[in-house]
Amino acid sequence: MDTPQSPSDPDRSDMLRQLMDHISDNIYFMDREGRIVLISQWGARWLGYESPAQLIGKTDFDLFTEEHAAAAFEDEQRIIRTGEPLIGIEEKETWPDGRVTWVSTTKMPLHDESGNITGIFGISRDITAHKEREMLVNQMKEQMEIELARASEVQRSFLAARRVVFPDRPAQGNGSIEVIHEYRPSGPVGGDFFCLLPLTETKVGVFIADVMGHGVGAALTMSALNAMARSEAARLAQPDAFLKRLNGRLRDVIAREGSFEFITAFYLVIDTADGTISFATAGHHAPLILKAGSNRAQTLFDHEAIKGPALMLVHEPRFSTGESRLNAGDRILLFTDGLTEMPPAPSSDEDLGIDGLIQTLDTLRSETLADWVGGVAAAVLDRSGAKTFKDDLCLIGLEYGHPRVPE
């Protein structure tokens, strides 16, 4: 005996009718030849018709371009042949008037009571706005990647590794310095920076800096820093005055209310005539010096004696200048913390640190400055068990040359 239906329970045909009349998706049923046998109200409007009845018997070839209709028909025939549905595919619809729309479509085989496939049914949702936004984002991303590649080329061009001797033709009795540098950004562009700043015929400034973070933002800050450093170095002979001036200009141009940005920096001035040096730091690691004839590197200065805050942190910072003198054959290594923040061993969670870097340097036996600088990076990577540095890295090796003997 059939269970009586409650007066409040709609029958299945009424449930389907309500669904087809009110859902904001295109629901459709097609026979084996691809003819529409049932379609939702919204689907009819989507296809440009006032009533679903106007679409009964039509195929995709009546509604879309030949190319699109043929592709859709092939998908539907494959479903009928194999019984395998298409679920959640993105489908591009091309219309006779040239319009292009996008739908997310699921198509399933339609079975009769005996299990035979009699056609297909499907549901399509308009995702045109979403797809257009996605394509716009992809276009913007591609353009940004092109611009980023160009920025990377520019940055690498003026930070490209090369050997520099200053002065290139020293006067008789004067010395010179050889400079080798290595720059390895962790991404397409980086925030580490250095430059050589000729001051007089015998004096040269060596500036190294590490902008907080890395990537495009750090690279833009680095570019501004480059311009500022080159414009200020010639008129500010004292390293402490130079760093203070940079701090003021950076805060005026870059610092933003409520932001926390800083740059560590170190500035070294070398008088190649007699090897005297002066230097100041803005929260940067002390360089290491390897004295001629020694196998043990040491820090160039004591941070307690020569110290200063990172650039951009405070409005009126206090920097101090230290002084020393190089002998012929002395080497100095300047670096950013991409070097010391590497682990000292593959299984270690600690940083290599200054002590670990000094121990690493003690293992190097390099005749030339170029081998020494390249050996530092290779040795740190080998010790850490890593293939690349996790942060931007800048290395500068300096060697003071023997003064010329007058002829």
C-alpha positions in Angstrom: 0.0 0.0 0.0 1.4 3.4 -1.0 2.2 5.8 1.7 -0.1 8.8 1.4 1.5 12.1 0.6 1.1 15.0 3.0 -0.9 17.9 1.5 2.1 20.2 2.3 4.6 18.0 0.4 5.2 19.2 -3.2 5.6 16.4 -5.8 8.8 15.9 -7.6 7.7 17.5 -10.8 6.7 20.6 -8.9 10.1 20.7 -7.1 11.9 20.4 -10.5 9.7 23.2 -11.9 10.5 25.5 -9.1 14.2 24.8 -9.4 14.2 25.4 -13.2 12.2 28.6 -12.8 14.2 30.3 -10.0 17.8 29.1 -9.9 20.3 31.5 -11.3 22.2 28.9 -13.2 21.7 27.4 -16.6 20.3 23.8 -16.1 19.7 21.9 -19.3 18.8 18.4 -20.6 19.8 17.2 -24.1 19.0 14.1 -26.1 21.6 11.9 -27.9 21.7 14.3 -30.9 22.4 17.3 -28.7 18.9 18.8 -28.9 17.6 20.7 -25.9 14.6 18.9 -24.3 14.5 21.0 -21.1 16.2 24.2 -19.9 15.9 26.5 -16.9 14.4 30.0 -17.1 17.8 31.7 -16.4 19.4 29.5 -19.0 16.9 30.7 -21.6 17.6 34.4 -20.7 21.4 33.7 -20.8 21.0 32.4 -24.4 18.9 35.5 -25.3 15.4 34.0 -25.3 12.3 35.0 -23.4 11.0 31.6 -22.7 12.6 28.1 -22.3 10.0 26.8 -24.7 11.7 28.7 -27.5 14.8 26.6 -27.1 13.3 23.2 -27.2 14.8 21.2 -30.1 17.7 23.6 -30.7 21.4 22.6 -30.5 24.6 24.3 -29.7 25.1 24.9 -33.5 22.0 27.0 -33.5 23.3 29.2 -30.6 27.1 29.5 -30.8 29.8 29.8 -33.4 30.7 26.6 -35.3 34.0 26.3 -33.5 32.5 26.4 -30.0 29.5 24.3 -30.9 31.7 21.6 -32.4 33.9 21.4 -29.3 30.9 21.2 -26.9 29.1 18.6 -29.1 32.3 16.4 -29.0 32.4 16.6 -25.2 28.7 15.6 -25.0 29.1 12.7 -27.4 32.1 11.5 -25.4 30.0 11.4 -22.3 27.3 9.5 -24.1 29.8 6.9 -25.5 31.8 6.4 -22.2 29.4 7.4 -19.4 32.2 9.5 -17.9 31.0 13.0 -16.8 32.8 16.3 -17.1 32.9 18.0 -13.8 33.7 21.7 -13.0 35.4 22.5 -16.3 35.8 26.2 -17.4 34.3 26.6 -20.8 34.8 29.5 -23.2 31.6 30.5 -25.1 32.0 32.3 -28.4 28.8 33.9 -29.7 27.8 34.8 -33.3 28.0 38.5 -32.6 31.6 38.1 -31.4 31.0 38.2 -27.7 33.0 35.9 -25.4 31.7 34.6 -22.1 32.9 32.0 -19.7 31.0 29.4 -17.7 31.9 26.8 -15.1 30.2 23.6 -16.4 29.4 20.1 -15.2 27.9 17.6 -17.7 26.6 14.2 -16.7 25.1 11.2 -18.6 21.3 11.0 -18.6 19.9 7.5 -18.0 16.5 6.1 -18.5 14.8 3.6 -16.1 16.7 0.7 -17.7 20.1 2.4 -17.2 20.5 3.3 -20.9 22.2 6.6 -21.7 19.6 8.7 -23.5 21.4 12.0 -23.5 23.2 14.4 -21.1 22.2 17.0 -18.6 24.3 19.8 -17.2 24.6 22.9 -15.2 26.6 26.0 -16.2 27.3 29.1 -14.0 28.4 32.4 -15.5 32.0 33.2 -14.4 32.7 35.8 -17.1 33.4 38.6 -14.6 35.6 36.3 -12.5 37.5 35.1 -15.6 38.0 38.6 -16.9 39.4 39.7 -13.5 41.7 36.6 -13.6 43.0 37.4 -17.0 43.6 41.0 -16.1 45.5 39.9 -13.0 47.6 37.5 -15.1 48.3 40.3 -17.6 49.4 42.6 -14.8 51.5 39.8 -13.3 53.2 39.1 -16.7 53.9 42.9 -17.1 55.3 43.0 -13.5 57.5 40.0 -14.2 58.8 41.8 -17.3 59.5 45.0 -15.4 61.0 43.0 -12.5 63.4 41.2 -15.0 64.4 44.6 -16.3 65.0 45.9 -12.8 67.1 42.9 -12.1 69.2 43.5 -15.2 69.8 47.1 -14.2 70.6 46.2 -10.6 73.0 43.4 -11.5 74.7 45.7 -14.1 75.9 48.1 -11.5 76.5 45.5 -8.8 78.1 43.0 -11.2 81.2 41.3 -9.9 84.4 43.0 -11.2 87.9 43.7 -10.1 88.7 47.4 -9.3 92.1 48.9 -8.4 92.1 52.4 -7.0 93.8 54.5 -8.0 94.4 52.8 -11.3 97.7 54.7 -11.7 99.0 55.5 -8.2 101.7 58.2 -7.9 105.2 57.0 -7.0 105.5 56.2 -3.3 101.7 55.7 -2.9 99.8 52.5 -2.4 96.6 51.3 -3.9 93.7 49.0 -3.0 92.4 46.1 -5.0 88.6 45.5 -4.6 86.7 42.3 -5.4 83.0 42.1 -4.7 80.3 39.5 -5.0 76.5 40.1 -4.9 73.9 37.4 -4.6 70.3 38.6 -4.2 67.9 36.0 -2.9 65.3 36.9 -5.5 65.2 38.8 -8.8 66.2 42.0 -7.0 67.6 42.5 -3.6 68.2 45.1 -0.9 71.9 44.7 -0.2 74.0 47.4 -1.7 77.6 48.7 -1.9 79.5 51.3 -3.9 83.0 52.7 -4.2 83.1 56.5 -3.9 86.3 58.2 -5.2 86.9 61.2 -3.0 90.3 62.5 -4.0 93.2 61.3 -6.1 94.2 59.0 -3.2 91.1 58.6 -1.0 88.2 56.4 -1.7 85.0 55.6 0.3 83.7 52.1 0.5 80.0 51.9 1.5 78.0 48.8 2.2 74.4 48.6 3.3 71.6 46.1 4.0 68.0 47.3 3.6 65.5 45.6 5.8 63.7 42.9 4.0 64.3 42.0 0.3 62.5 42.1 -3.0 61.1 45.1 -4.9 60.5 47.4 -1.9 64.0 46.9 -0.6 65.5 47.3 -4.1 63.7 50.7 -4.6 65.0 51.9 -1.2 68.5 50.7 -2.2 68.2 52.7 -5.5 67.4 55.8 -3.5 70.3 55.1 -1.1 72.7 54.7 -4.0 71.8 58.2 -5.3 72.0 59.8 -1.9 75.4 58.2 -1.0 77.0 59.3 -4.3 75.8 62.9 -3.9 76.9 63.3 -0.3 80.2 61.5 -0.1 82.4 64.1 -1.8 81.4 66.9 0.6 81.4 64.9 3.9 84.9 63.6 4.5 84.2 62.2 8.0 82.4 58.8 8.0 80.2 59.8 11.0 79.0 63.0 9.3 78.3 61.1 6.1 76.1 58.5 7.9 74.3 61.2 9.8 73.5 63.1 6.6 72.2 59.9 4.9 70.0 59.2 7.9 68.4 62.7 7.7 67.8 62.4 3.9 66.4 58.9 4.2 63.9 59.9 6.9 62.8 63.0 4.9 62.3 61.0 1.7 61.4 57.4 2.6 60.3 57.2 6.3 56.5 56.9 6.7 54.4 57.5 9.7 53.8 54.3 11.7 56.2 52.3 9.6 59.3 50.4 10.9 62.0 50.5 8.4 65.8 50.6 8.8 69.0 50.1 7.0 72.3 48.9 8.5 75.3 50.4 6.9 79.1 50.7 7.2 81.3 53.4 5.7 85.1 53.1 5.3 87.4 55.8 3.9 90.9 54.7 2.8 93.8 57.0 2.0 95.8 54.8 -0.3 98.8 57.2 -0.1 99.7 55.8 3.4 97.1 53.2 4.3 95.3 55.2 6.9 91.6 54.4 7.3 88.6 55.9 9.0 85.2 54.3 9.5 81.8 54.5 11.1 78.9 52.0 11.5 75.2 52.3 11.5 74.2 49.1 13.2 76.2 47.0 10.7 78.5 44.1 11.4 82.1 45.0 11.9 84.2 44.0 8.9 86.9 41.4 9.4 90.6 42.1 8.8 93.3 39.6 8.0 96.7 41.1 8.7 99.5 40.3 6.2 101.3 37.2 7.3 98.6 36.2 9.8 96.3 33.1 9.5 93.7 34.5 11.9 91.1 37.1 11.0 89.7 39.5 13.6 87.0 42.2 13.7 88.2 45.6 12.5 86.8 47.4 15.6 85.1 46.8 18.9 81.4 47.6 18.7 81.4 49.0 22.1 84.0 51.6 21.1 82.6 52.4 17.6 78.9 52.2 17.4 75.8 53.9 15.9 72.1 53.0 15.3 70.8 51.7 12.0 69.8 54.4 9.5 66.2 55.7 9.7 65.6 54.5 13.3 66.0 57.8 15.1 65.8 61.5 14.2 69.2 62.6 15.6 71.5 59.6 15.8 75.0 59.7 17.2 77.8 58.0 15.2 81.4 57.8 16.0 84.5 57.5 13.7 87.3 55.1 14.3 90.7 55.2 12.8 93.4 52.7 12.0 96.1 52.0 9.4 96.7 49.2 6.9 100.0 47.6 6.1 100.8 46.2 2.7 99.1 42.9 2.2 96.3 43.5 4.8 92.9 42.3 3.7 89.4 43.5 4.8 86.2 41.6 4.3 82.9 43.6 4.4 79.7 41.7 4.3 75.9 41.7 4.9 74.2 39.4 7.3 73.1 37.0 4.5 76.5 35.5 5.3 76.4 35.2 9.1 72.8 34.1 9.2 73.5 30.8 7.5 73.6 27.8 9.8 77.0 26.5 10.9 76.0 22.9 10.0 73.2 21.1 8.1 71.4 20.1 11.2 71.8 23.3 13.2 69.1 25.9 13.8 71.6 28.5 14.9 73.3 31.2 12.9 76.9 30.9 11.8 77.6 34.3 13.4 80.9 36.2 13.5 82.8 33.6 15.4 81.7 30.9 12.9 82.7 33.1 10.0 86.2 33.7 11.5 86.6 29.9 11.9 85.5 29.5 8.3 88.1 32.1 7.1 90.8 30.3 9.1 90.3 27.3 6.8 90.9 29.3 3.6 94.3 29.4 1.9 94.0 31.7 -1.0 96.8 33.4 -2.9 94.6 36.0 -4.7 92.0 38.3 -3.3 89.5 37.0 -5.8 90.0 33.4 -4.6 89.7 34.6 -1.0 86.3 36.3 -1.6 84.9 33.5 -3.7 86.2 31.0 -1.2 84.3 32.6 1.7 80.9 32.2 0.0 81.6 28.7 -1.1 83.0 27.6 2.3 79.9 29.0 4.2 77.5 27.2 1.8 79.5 24.0 2.1 79.6 24.2 5.9 75.8 24.9 6.1 75.0 22.1 3.7 72.9 24.6 1.6 73.0 25.3 -2.1 71.9 28.9 -1.9 71.9 31.7 0.6 68.5 32.3 2.2 68.9 36.1 2.3 70.5 38.7 0.1 74.3 38.6 0.2 77.0 41.1 -0.5 80.7 40.5 0.0 83.5 43.1 -0.5 87.1 42.1 -0.3 89.8 44.8 -0.1 93.6 44.4 -0.2 96.0 47.2 0.4 98.9 47.1 -2.0 102.6 47.8 -1.6 103.5 51.4 -2.1 105.6 52.0 -5.2 109.3 52.5 -4.7 110.5 55.7 -6.4 112.7 54.9 -9.4 
